[in-house]
């Protein structure tokens, strides 16, 4: 690889990684804030279990996104970006549930 090509590839990777880190930090901050408002029980005690509850929430977000994109409507309450961030955080919560890191106090009772 030529030096200029190598430099370009490294620059693209570092810019990507910096943007990715920024998005993860933003999602983390939002998830922590929402967790303080909601607590863990809204997921842990979901009808059908926590993973089912997350599937419903993700389905609702996906339906909302699809409707807004298909209709061309402007969101009145939360942006498309916010909806995608919620979906990312639901996926992270799902991994926490699967790994046994979500609401350990509830499961121990």
C-alpha positions in Angstrom: 0.0 0.0 0.0 1.3 3.5 -0.8 2.0 5.8 2.0 -0.7 8.2 1.0 -3.2 5.3 0.7 -2.2 4.0 4.1 -2.6 7.5 5.6 -6.0 7.9 4.0 -7.1 4.5 5.4 -5.9 5.3 8.9 -7.6 8.7 8.8 -10.9 7.2 7.7 -10.6 4.6 10.4 -9.8 7.1 13.1 -12.6 9.4 12.0 -15.0 6.5 12.0 -13.8 5.3 15.4 -14.1 8.9 16.9 -17.6 9.3 15.5 -18.6 5.8 16.8 -17.2 6.6 20.3 -19.2 9.9 20.3 -22.4 8.1 19.4 -21.8 5.3 22.0 -21.2 8.0 24.7 -24.3 9.9 23.7 -26.4 6.7 23.8 -24.9 5.7 27.1 -25.7 9.1 28.6 -29.3 8.9 27.3 -29.8 5.3 28.6 -28.5 6.3 32.1 -30.9 9.3 32.2 -33.9 7.2 31.1 -32.9 4.4 33.5 -33.0 6.9 36.3 -36.6 7.9 35.3 -38.0 4.5 34.5 -36.0 2.1 36.7 -35.4 -1.5 35.7 -38.9 -2.9 36.4 -40.5 -1.6 33.2 -38.3 -4.1 31.3 -37.9 -6.8 34.0 -41.6 -7.1 34.6 -42.8 -6.8 31.0 -45.7 -9.1 30.1 -44.1 -12.1 28.5 -40.8 -11.4 30.1 -38.1 -8.8 29.5 -37.0 -9.9 26.0 -40.6 -9.9 24.9 -41.0 -6.4 26.3 -37.9 -5.2 24.4 -39.2 -6.8 21.2 -42.4 -4.9 21.5 -40.6 -1.6 22.1 -38.3 -2.2 19.2 -41.2 -3.1 17.0 -43.0 0.1 17.9 -39.9 2.2 17.1 -39.5 0.4 13.8 -43.1 0.9 12.9 -42.8 4.6 13.8 -39.7 5.0 11.7 -41.3 3.2 8.8 -44.4 5.4 9.0 -42.5 8.6 9.1 -40.2 7.6 6.2 -43.0 6.3 4.1 -45.4 9.2 4.7 -42.7 11.9 4.5 -44.2 13.4 7.7 -42.1 15.5 10.0 -42.0 14.0 13.5 -43.8 16.1 16.1 -42.4 14.6 19.3 -39.1 12.8 18.8 -36.7 12.9 15.9 -35.8 9.9 13.7 -32.4 10.1 15.3 -33.9 9.8 18.7 -35.9 6.8 17.6 -32.7 5.1 16.3 -30.9 5.9 19.5 -33.8 4.3 21.5 -33.5 1.2 19.3 -29.7 1.0 19.9 -30.3 1.3 23.7 -33.0 -1.4 23.6 -30.5 -3.7 21.9 -28.0 -3.0 24.6 -30.5 -3.6 27.3 -31.3 -6.9 25.5 -27.7 -7.9 25.7 -27.7 -7.0 29.4 -30.8 -9.1 30.0 -29.2 -12.1 28.2 -25.9 -11.7 30.0 -27.7 -11.4 33.4 -26.7 -7.8 34.0 -30.1 -6.2 34.0 -32.0 -5.7 37.3 -30.1 -8.3 39.3 -32.0 -7.4 42.5 -35.4 -8.2 40.9 -34.2 -11.6 39.6 -32.8 -12.5 43.1 -36.2 -12.1 44.7 
